[in-house]
Amino acid sequence: MNVQKTGEIAANYIENRNYDLVLLDIMLPKIDGYELLEYIKETAGIPIIYITSKGQTKDKIKGLRKGADDYITKPFEMEELTARVEAVLRRYNKVNENIKIEDIVINTVARTVKKDNQQISLTPKEFDLLMLLVQNRNIALYRGAIFERIWEEDLEFETRTIDLHIQRLRKKLGWKDKIKTVYRIGYMLEA
């Protein structure tokens, strides 16, 4: 079955659901991304990031002048997209500053963690690892992916670094039963 997504279908989705942000391509059939942007800005007021292969300066200027909050050209790295989405959401005050899981409160802006209103001291890598687990709770994360995201390197050889950081997180947070070891894969926060 070949289902072609159009600007009309996107407009219907936006009209009938609530979104914090829209990632929009310019080259859509029927209603293009420029027309759809105008419709979204008038009716929903949702922040918009263009993700498109139209990379000429004149295209970028046109998209930003029409009201896009950011403009990313293909190909792009997922980490760049994530950072740009976070930046736009912060500008619109749509970032959840405090995340509460069980008896833990994480302030994502101040990068602090409290358990039962008591401050828990985490190293920057421990905090980043905790955030990765929290953002992917109930999903098994491969050791290589964890290492690449937190240490920004490929996991080329066996290292105990991840294991040691996980052990320290479990101990500091009292989450021995919450941060699970997934056999032959890696780790998962069960919450």
C-alpha contacts under 8 A as a table, 3 or more apart, distances in Angstrom:
res1	aa1	res2	aa2	distance
5	K	9	I	6.38
5	K	10	A	7.52
5	K	28	L	7.61
5	K	29	P	7.60
6	T	9	I	5.29
6	T	10	A	6.44
6	T	28	L	5.64
6	T	29	P	5.10
6	T	30	K	6.21
6	T	31	I	6.77
7	G	10	A	5.02
7	G	11	A	6.12
7	G	28	L	5.80
7	G	29	P	6.37
7	G	30	K	6.21
7	G	31	I	4.53
7	G	32	D	6.00
7	G	33	G	6.98
7	G	36	L	6.35
8	E	11	A	5.06
8	E	12	N	6.33
8	E	30	K	7.06
8	E	31	I	6.21
9	I	12	N	5.14
9	I	13	Y	6.35
10	A	13	Y	5.09
10	A	14	I	6.20
11	A	14	I	5.12
11	A	15	E	6.07
11	A	36	L	6.97
11	A	39	Y	7.77
11	A	40	I	7.58
12	N	15	E	5.05
12	N	16	N	6.20
13	Y	16	N	5.29
13	Y	17	R	5.95
14	I	17	R	5.48
14	I	18	N	6.88
14	I	19	Y	7.29
14	I	40	I	7.53
14	I	44	A	7.62
15	E	18	N	7.99
15	E	44	A	7.66
19	Y	22	V	7.07
19	Y	46	I	7.12
20	D	46	I	6.39
20	D	47	P	7.18
20	D	89	L	7.69
20	D	94	K	7.10
21	L	46	I	5.71
21	L	47	P	5.02
21	L	48	I	5.87
21	L	49	I	7.77
21	L	89	L	7.50
22	V	46	I	6.92
22	V	47	P	6.33
22	V	48	I	4.80
22	V	49	I	6.33
23	L	48	I	5.97
23	L	49	I	5.00
23	L	50	Y	5.85
23	L	51	I	6.38
24	L	33	G	6.49
24	L	48	I	6.83
24	L	49	I	6.12
24	L	50	Y	4.77
24	L	51	I	5.76
24	L	52	T	7.73
25	D	28	L	6.66
25	D	33	G	5.71
25	D	50	Y	5.63
25	D	51	I	5.17
25	D	52	T	5.09
26	I	32	D	5.72
26	I	33	G	3.78
26	I	34	Y	6.13
26	I	50	Y	7.00
26	I	51	I	7.63
26	I	52	T	6.16
26	I	54	K	7.85
27	M	32	D	5.65
27	M	33	G	6.10
27	M	52	T	7.52
28	L	31	I	6.29
28	L	32	D	4.65
28	L	33	G	6.09
29	P	32	D	6.10
31	I	35	E	6.17
31	I	36	L	6.42
32	D	35	E	5.55
32	D	36	L	6.21
33	G	36	L	4.94
33	G	37	L	5.92
34	Y	37	L	5.17
34	Y	38	E	6.59
34	Y	63	G	7.08
34	Y	66	K	7.32
35	E	38	E	5.28
35	E	39	Y	6.45
36	L	39	Y	5.03
36	L	40	I	6.12
37	L	40	I	5.11
37	L	41	K	6.08
37	L	48	I	7.50
37	L	66	K	7.58
37	L	67	G	7.38
37	L	68	A	7.37
38	E	41	K	5.23
38	E	42	E	6.16
38	E	66	K	7.30
38	E	67	G	7.74
39	Y	42	E	5.24
39	Y	43	T	6.06
39	Y	44	A	7.98
40	I	43	T	5.35
40	I	44	A	5.24
40	I	45	G	6.23
40	I	46	I	6.63
41	K	44	A	5.79
41	K	45	G	4.56
41	K	46	I	6.41
41	K	47	P	7.95
41	K	67	G	7.63
42	E	45	G	6.34
47	P	68	A	7.28
47	P	69	D	6.18
47	P	88	V	7.25
47	P	89	L	7.82
47	P	92	Y	7.70
48	I	67	G	7.96
48	I	68	A	5.23
48	I	69	D	5.46
48	I	70	D	7.01
49	I	68	A	5.80
49	I	69	D	5.58
49	I	70	D	4.72
49	I	71	Y	5.61
49	I	72	I	7.33
49	I	85	V	7.80
50	Y	63	G	7.49
50	Y	68	A	6.68
50	Y	70	D	6.32
50	Y	71	Y	4.66
50	Y	72	I	5.96
50	Y	73	T	7.99
51	I	71	Y	6.22
51	I	72	I	4.88
51	I	73	T	5.75
51	I	74	K	6.76
52	T	55	G	7.33
52	T	71	Y	7.87
52	T	72	I	6.51
52	T	73	T	5.06
52	T	74	K	5.68
53	S	73	T	5.29
53	S	74	K	4.87
53	S	75	P	7.48
54	K	59	D	6.30
54	K	60	K	7.78
54	K	73	T	6.62
55	G	59	D	6.51
55	G	60	K	6.73
55	G	73	T	5.56
55	G	74	K	7.83
56	Q	59	D	5.34
56	Q	60	K	6.50
57	T	60	K	5.10
57	T	61	I	6.13
58	K	61	I	5.13
58	K	62	K	6.08
59	D	62	K	5.09
59	D	63	G	6.14
60	K	63	G	5.17
60	K	64	L	6.16
60	K	71	Y	6.47
61	I	64	L	5.24
61	I	65	R	5.94
62	K	65	R	5.17
62	K	66	K	6.08
63	G	66	K	5.22
63	G	67	G	6.66
63	G	68	A	5.78
63	G	71	Y	7.23
64	L	67	G	5.26
64	L	68	A	4.75
64	L	69	D	6.67
64	L	70	D	6.79
64	L	71	Y	7.11
65	R	68	A	7.16
68	A	71	Y	7.01
69	D	88	V	6.86
70	D	84	R	7.60
70	D	88	V	7.73
72	I	76	F	7.38
72	I	81	L	7.80
73	T	76	F	6.64
76	F	80	E	7.05
76	F	81	L	7.30
77	E	80	E	5.34
77	E	81	L	6.54
78	M	81	L	5.01
78	M	82	T	6.10
79	E	82	T	5.03
79	E	83	A	6.16
80	E	83	A	5.12
80	E	84	R	6.17
81	L	84	R	5.14
81	L	85	V	6.09
82	T	85	V	5.15
82	T	86	E	6.15
83	A	86	E	5.12
83	A	87	A	6.17
84	R	87	A	5.01
84	R	88	V	6.23
85	V	88	V	5.25
85	V	89	L	6.12
86	E	89	L	5.13
86	E	90	R	6.10
86	E	95	V	7.38
87	A	90	R	5.13
87	A	91	R	6.39
88	V	91	R	5.13
88	V	92	Y	6.48
89	L	92	Y	5.12
89	L	93	N	6.05
89	L	94	K	4.98
89	L	95	V	5.64
90	R	93	N	4.83
90	R	94	K	5.92
90	R	95	V	5.45
91	R	94	K	7.69
92	Y	95	V	7.98
96	N	99	I	6.78
96	N	108	T	7.78
97	E	107	N	5.55
97	E	108	T	5.31
97	E	109	V	6.02
98	N	105	V	6.45
98	N	106	I	5.46
98	N	107	N	4.54
98	N	108	T	6.23
99	I	105	V	5.65
99	I	106	I	5.06
99	I	107	N	6.54
99	I	108	T	7.51
100	K	103	D	7.19
100	K	104	I	5.71
100	K	105	V	4.49
100	K	106	I	6.37
101	I	104	I	5.28
101	I	105	V	6.53
101	I	191	A	7.28
102	E	191	A	7.94
103	D	115	K	5.60
103	D	116	D	5.86
104	I	113	V	6.89
104	I	114	K	5.65
104	I	115	K	4.61
104	I	116	D	6.91
104	I	173	L	7.67
105	V	113	V	5.74
105	V	114	K	5.21
105	V	115	K	6.50
106	I	111	R	7.12
106	I	112	T	5.88
106	I	113	V	4.58
106	I	114	K	6.57
107	N	110	A	5.59
107	N	111	R	5.40
107	N	112	T	5.22
107	N	113	V	6.37
108	T	111	R	4.92
108	T	112	T	7.06
111	R	127	F	7.20
112	T	119	Q	7.39
112	T	120	I	7.53
112	T	121	S	7.79
112	T	122	L	7.94
113	V	119	Q	6.00
113	V	120	I	5.50
113	V	121	S	7.34
113	V	122	L	7.70
114	K	117	N	5.36
114	K	118	Q	5.13
114	K	119	Q	4.42
114	K	120	I	5.48
115	K	118	Q	5.20
115	K	119	Q	6.55
115	K	120	I	6.81
115	K	173	L	7.20
120	I	172	K	7.02
120	I	173	L	7.70
122	L	125	K	7.91
122	L	126	E	5.63
122	L	127	F	5.84
123	T	126	E	5.09
123	T	127	F	6.21
124	P	127	F	5.14
124	P	128	D	6.20
125	K	128	D	4.99
125	K	129	L	6.02
125	K	150	I	6.73
125	K	151	W	7.92
126	E	129	L	5.05
126	E	130	L	6.07
126	E	165	H	6.25
126	E	169	L	6.74
127	F	130	L	5.03
127	F	131	M	6.19
128	D	131	M	5.12
128	D	132	L	6.20
128	D	150	I	6.43
129	L	132	L	5.07
129	L	133	L	6.25
129	L	146	I	7.74
129	L	150	I	6.45
129	L	165	H	7.97
130	L	133	L	5.15
130	L	134	V	6.07
130	L	169	L	7.52
131	M	134	V	4.96
131	M	135	Q	5.93
132	L	135	Q	5.25
132	L	136	N	6.20
132	L	146	I	7.90
133	L	136	N	5.15
133	L	137	R	5.64
133	L	188	M	6.58
133	L	189	L	5.60
134	V	137	R	5.01
134	V	189	L	6.71
136	N	139	I	5.53
136	N	141	L	7.90
136	N	188	M	7.87
136	N	189	L	7.53
137	R	188	M	6.57
137	R	189	L	4.92
137	R	190	E	6.03
137	R	191	A	6.37
138	N	188	M	6.04
138	N	189	L	5.62
138	N	190	E	4.94
138	N	191	A	6.53
139	I	188	M	5.75
139	I	189	L	7.27
140	A	182	V	6.72
140	A	185	I	7.20
140	A	186	G	6.68
140	A	187	Y	5.68
140	A	188	M	4.65
140	A	189	L	7.90
141	L	145	A	6.77
141	L	146	I	6.64
141	L	185	I	6.90
141	L	186	G	5.57
141	L	187	Y	5.46
141	L	188	M	6.06
142	Y	145	A	5.24
142	Y	146	I	6.26
142	Y	185	I	4.96
142	Y	186	G	4.64
142	Y	187	Y	6.90
143	R	146	I	5.09
143	R	147	F	6.11
143	R	162	I	7.48
143	R	185	I	6.41
143	R	186	G	4.67
143	R	187	Y	7.22
144	G	147	F	5.12
144	G	148	E	6.06
144	G	154	D	6.86
144	G	155	L	5.31
145	A	148	E	5.06
145	A	149	R	6.10
146	I	149	R	5.27
146	I	150	I	6.04
146	I	162	I	7.85
147	F	150	I	5.39
147	F	151	W	5.37
147	F	152	E	6.81
147	F	153	E	6.67
147	F	154	D	6.86
147	F	155	L	6.18
147	F	162	I	7.00
148	E	151	W	5.61
148	E	152	E	4.55
148	E	153	E	4.79
148	E	154	D	5.27
148	E	155	L	6.77
149	R	152	E	5.26
149	R	153	E	7.64
155	L	158	E	7.36
155	L	159	T	7.93
159	T	162	I	7.21
160	R	163	D	5.13
160	R	164	L	6.09
161	T	164	L	5.24
161	T	165	H	6.27
162	I	165	H	5.19
162	I	166	I	6.09
163	D	166	I	5.10
163	D	167	Q	6.11
164	L	167	Q	5.07
164	L	168	R	6.24
165	H	168	R	5.13
165	H	169	L	6.16
166	I	169	L	5.06
166	I	170	R	6.10
166	I	179	I	7.78
167	Q	170	R	5.17
167	Q	171	K	6.24
168	R	171	K	5.13
168	R	172	K	6.01
169	L	172	K	5.19
169	L	173	L	5.87
169	L	174	G	7.90
169	L	175	W	7.50
170	R	173	L	5.46
170	R	174	G	5.49
170	R	175	W	4.59
170	R	176	K	4.93
170	R	178	K	7.95
170	R	179	I	6.69
171	K	174	G	5.10
171	K	175	W	6.70
171	K	176	K	6.76
172	K	175	W	7.87
175	W	178	K	4.84
175	W	179	I	6.07
176	K	179	I	6.15
176	K	180	K	7.76
177	D	180	K	6.58
178	K	189	L	5.69
178	K	190	E	5.10
178	K	191	A	6.68
179	I	187	Y	6.79
179	I	188	M	5.67
179	I	189	L	4.50
179	I	190	E	6.23
180	K	187	Y	5.60
180	K	188	M	5.20
180	K	189	L	6.18
180	K	190	E	6.89
181	T	186	G	6.00
181	T	187	Y	4.67
181	T	188	M	6.59
182	V	185	I	5.47
182	V	186	G	5.15
182	V	187	Y	5.26
182	V	188	M	6.81
183	Y	186	G	6.69
